[in-house]
């Protein structure tokens, strides 16, 4: 349980941060939150498909392929290939041959894939609005800024050898 007992004058703020992040992750992945997200989205979608679409969309590679998805999601190429195959089968991603290297396939989101990502963003935003109902906008902004800084630190750590 996460509650008032977690915050005492003798606690290390880093211990509290680790505990809070661990609890948020556990709760965010709970069946109740997933069900609510599915209701807001209006359809059931595997998280792996959403993550795959987001990886293709965010890719900075000129011709994103399966290897780029694997790197973005921190998974092996064979798993990324299965995720991409599912997204292609669902009509969310198109696979074409690279004009630079005929051995490589290039991934692009279809209009259906783009529309799904837009609905995902709206559903997540609506869910977050419900979770932070009653919060001041400034409190939400502070939390967002802190999480962005944390994500930047994680990203920098990932880049280290």
Beta strands, then each sheet from edge to edge (+ up, - down):
strand 1: 93-97
strand 2: 105-109
sheet 1: 1+ 2-
end
